Amino acid sequence: MPDNPTAARWKLVLGAAADAENAVEMPADYGALDQVLTALYDGERKGGLGASAPRVSRWLGDIRQYFPTEVVAVMQQDAMDRLGLNQLLLEPEILRTVQADVHLVATLLSLGRVMPAKAKATAREVVAKVVRELEQKLAQPLRQAVQGALSRAVRNPRPRYHEINWGATIKANLKHYQASHRTIIPERLVGHGRRGQALKEIVLCLDQSGSMAASVVYAGVFGAVLASLRAVKTHMVVFDTAVVNLTEELRDPVDLLFGVQLGGGTDINLALSYCQQLITRPTDTILVLVTDLYEGGDAREMLKRAAALKASGVNLVVLLALSDEGAPSFDRRLAEQLAALGISSFACSPAKFPELMAAAIQGQKLTE
């Protein structure tokens, strides 16, 4: 720490220009804070965020990480005025001409609380456009992967008489045809999947802190696709320091995304506790936890809960990111502690998510 912490704080507030001779030493953990503040309040001299949607999206996530909710609201409002976001949102014609992508959707969702009412309809149009494009690109591969995995995973080698799939059983045992008896003596039986209930349950548990914005967008689309499959029962849970169940919104991913309130804190332990209450068939459940593992709650209890879920038979998958943005920032110590419990944590690109779900359904060991 510097000899004069008060001076360091004033330098943080006033900017580096207030200490041209660099006489005040800044603590190492002030560096990221200084970058966030400089981007907004010293934009003309440093270049600010410019018009780059990815940079704006990351900045909106960063301010939630470093500042309390009431300060974030003020900074968002300042950003709208200083960074041109106000013009973007107030003029639908401009918003419609901006390159619509996941980053823009994340920005719009982040600004939902301060967005002018007359801009929300246009913002919804933009979000719907991006969601449709993502569904066209990602839905069919996910459906094919999940349905194929289910058909392989549910074959029961010990079905009861009424569960026997005679067609599949005969096909699997043709080589055991006994000519002398003019019949097939099956070496193994193939069973139907259970009737009247989903074959697998999938719980998508999403960290909605600002740094996870792009992951939330992709997960919302994937959740809607999974919910359309009758063979799986899908739950959608989002959390920051509170937990919200958005399962009922899965019918419309646009409604679902607008139900997300990208926030600041993170309580993974609370979220896992809620998900535990949803799980009725642990050995048939896949819990996909999407988080960077920066736990603001009780990390020790979170690890105990994760271990209990795994011990009960739940297939717990931790995704540090669900995006194409490269290696994410995450809590490495907590990831190592989860790995010691046999729970791997890794990032996943949207293109690889169908393959990941197929492997999880079949009970394959998941590696990076």
N, C-alpha and C positions, 0 to 999 in steps of 0.2 A: 504494500500500500504506500502511497506517497506520504511525505511528511505532513502535508496540509491537505487533508481530504476535502475540506470545504472549498479550497481553491480549485481542486480537480473537478468538483461538481460545477462550479461556476464556469470553468473552461468548457465543460460538457454542454452547458446551457448556451454559452455565448459563442462557441465555436473556436476552432484553432486560431482564427484571426485575432482573437482577443489576447493571445499569448504568442505574439510573433516570434519572440526569442526562445520559445519552447522551454520556459523556465519552470513550468509546473509539470511534474511527472504524472502521467495518467496510468491508473491501474490497468492491468491486462484485460480484465473483464469489462472495461469501459469501451473497448475498441468497437465491438459490434453495436453498442448503443450509439456511439458517435456516428457510425456509418448510417444508421437508421435516421437519426436526427438531421444529419447533413443532407441526405437525399431529399428531405422535405423542406427544411428551413434554410438551406444554403444552396438551393438548386441552381440558381443563376450562375454562381461561381464554380460549382463543382459538376454541373451538368444534370443533377437531379436524376429522376427516373426515366425521363424522356417518354416516348410513346410505346415503349416495349411492354406488351402485356405480361410476359413472363416476369419481368423485373417488378412491375407493379404488384403482381400476384404474390411474389416472394416478399416484397416489402410489407404488404398487408398482413402476411403471416408473421413476419418478424415483430411488428409493433405489438401484436397480441402476446408474443412471447416475453417481451420486456416490460410492458406497461399494463396497469390495471384497466378494467373495462371502461371506467369513466374517462380516463386519459385517452384510450384508444378512440372513443367516440369523437373527442375533440380533434385528434390527429387526422382521423378520417375526413372530418369536415374541412380541415385545413388542406388536406390533400386534394379534395374536390376542387377547391379554389385555386391552389397553387400549381397543381400538376395537370390542369386541363381536364380532370375527370368530370367536373361540373358541366362543362360544355358537352362532353361526351354523353352524359346522361340526360341532360335537358333538351338536347336536340336529337330526336329520333332518327332523322336523316343521317346524321353523323354516326350514330351507334350502329345503324344498319350497314354502313359502308366499312366499318372496322373489320379487320380479319377475325372472323369468329372461330375461336378454338377453345380448348379446355382452359387455358389461362384466362381468357376473357370471361368465361363462365365463372371461374373461381373468383375473379375480381368483382363481378356483379353480385355474386352471392355474399362476398365479404362486405359489400357496401349496402346490403339489403336494408339495414336499419336506418341508414341516413339517406337512402335514395328517395328523391322526390316522387310523390305519388304518380304524377303524370308520366314518369319515366319507367315505371314498373311494367306497364303493358309491353313496351318495346323491349325491355330487358327480358321479359318472358319469351318474346318471339325469338330473340337471339339464343337464349338457352335451349329452346325447343329445337331450333335449327341444328345446333351442335349435337344435341342428344340424338336426333334422327340420324345424323351422319355417323355417330359412334355406333348406334344400333345396327345400321346397315353393314358396318365394317366388322363388328365384334359378336353380334348375336348368334349368327349361324354356326361359327366355329365353336362357341360355347355350348350351344344346344347339342351339336353332334358329339362333342367330347363327353359331355355329362351323360347323355343317353347311351352312348356306347359303353361307357364305364359302368353304368348301372346294370346294363344287360349282362355284363360279365361278372359284376360283383355279387349279384343276387342269386346266382346259381348255387343251390343248396345240395350238397352231396348226400344229405340224409333227409329228404323230404318225406312227409307223411303221405299216405296213399292219395288223399284228395289234393295234395300239393304237387303231384308228379306232372311234369310237362312231358306228355307221352311222345309228342313229335320230336322234341329236342333229345329225349332219352333214346328213342329209336335211332335217330341220326348219329348220336354219339356212340352207339353200340353195334353198328352195322357189321363191323368186322367179327362180331361174336355170333353171327348167324349159325345155327346148328341145322345142317341139312337133314340129318336123320330125324330130327324132331320138327323140322319145317317151322322153326321159330327162332327168335333172338333171345338169348339169355343175357340180360344186361349185366355188365360188370359194375356200372355205376349209374345211379339215377340222377336226373336233372329235375330240379323243382321249379315251379312258378314262383315269382315274387309274391310277397304277401298281398292279399287283396284287401281293399277297403282302407288302406293307409299308405302314406308316402314311404318309399323305400329308404330314403335318407332324409335327415333334417340338416339344414345348413343355416347357421347363424352368422350373419355378417355384422361385426361389431366395429364401428368406425370412430376413430379419434377425429373429432371435428374442430380441433384447434387449428388456427390459421395456417400453420406450416404444412398441414395435410390436405389443403384445399383441392389440389389436382387429384389426389387419391380418392377423395370423397366423390368427385364427379364421376370418375371411372367406376367406382364401386356402386354408385347409384344406378348406373346403366346395367352393370352386371347383375345387380340384385333384382332389377325388374325382369331381366331375361330369365333368371333362375325361377322367379315366382311364376312365370308362365308355364313351367314344366310341372305336370301333374305328379310325376314320379318323385318329386322332392318337395319338402315343406320348407319354405324360406322365411327367415326372420331378419329384419333390418333394425339394428340398434345403433344410435349415434350418441356420443358422449363428449363432454368436456369435464366440468366439475359437477354436472348433472347428467342424467341419462334419459333419453327419449326413445320410445319405441315407434318407429315409422313403418312398421310392417304393413299397415293398412294403406299406405301411400305407394306401395310397390306397383300397383296397377298403372300408375302414371309416373315415370321417372322425373318428369318436369315438376310435378307437384311435390315429389319426394325431395328433390334438390332445393326447392324453395322452402321446404320444411326444415332444412338444415340451417342452424344459426351458428356460423363459424365463430368460435369463441376463443378464449384465452387459456384457461387452465386445463389441466389434464388429471383425471382420477381413474386410472385403469382398474384399480382394485374395485372401485364402486361399479364400474361397467361389467367386470367379470362376475361380480356378485349378482347383478341383475340377470345376466345371461344364464347363470346357474339355475335360476328359478324357471327359465323357459325350457330347459332341457328335461325331457321325460324319458328319452331312450338314448342314454349316453353312448353306447357302443355303435349306434347308427347315426351319430351326430358329428358334423364337422363344424368347428367354431373357427372362423377366420377373423382374427384380430388385426386390424389395420392401424398401426400406431408407430411413432418413432421412439416409443418407450421412455420418453422424458416424463416420468411419473411424478405428479405433484401430490399424490395421495400417499398411502402407506405402502412403500415398496416391499417391505418384508411380508405384509399380509397378501400383497398381490402375488408374490412368488408362491406362498402357501396355497393360495386359491388356484393358481395355474397348475400346481402339482396335484391338487385334489381333482381337478377336472381331468387331467391326464390319467390319474389312477382309476377314475371311474369308467374309463374307456372312451372318453371324448377325444377326437382327433383335433388337437389344438394347433392351428397354423398361425404364426405371427408374421405379418407382412410389414416390413419397415416402410414400404412405399408401394403404391400401385400406380406407376407412372413411367414415362419415358425420359425422366429428367436426370438419369444417371444415379451415381451412388448417393444415397440420402445421408443426412446427418441423423444420428441416433445415439441413444445411451448404450455405449459398448459394454459397460460393466453389467447392466441389467440383462443385456443380450447374452453375455457369457454365463450369467447365473441361470438363465432359462435353458441354455444349451446343456448345462450340467444336469438339468432335470430331464433331458432328452427332448427338449422343445427347441427346434431350430427357428432362427429369425433371419429373414432375408428379404431383399427387395424383389419385386416382380413387375415385369412390363405388362401392359394390357394384352399384348399379343401372346404372352406365355400363360396368362391366367387360365384359359380353357384347359391347357395341358396340366397345369397345377391341380385344378379341381378334379380332373379325371384320375390323376394319380392318388389324390386324397380319398376319393370314393372307393378306389380299389385297395386302399390300405397300404399303398407303396410307401417306402421310406422317402421322405422329402429332403432333398439336399439343395444346396445353392446351385 
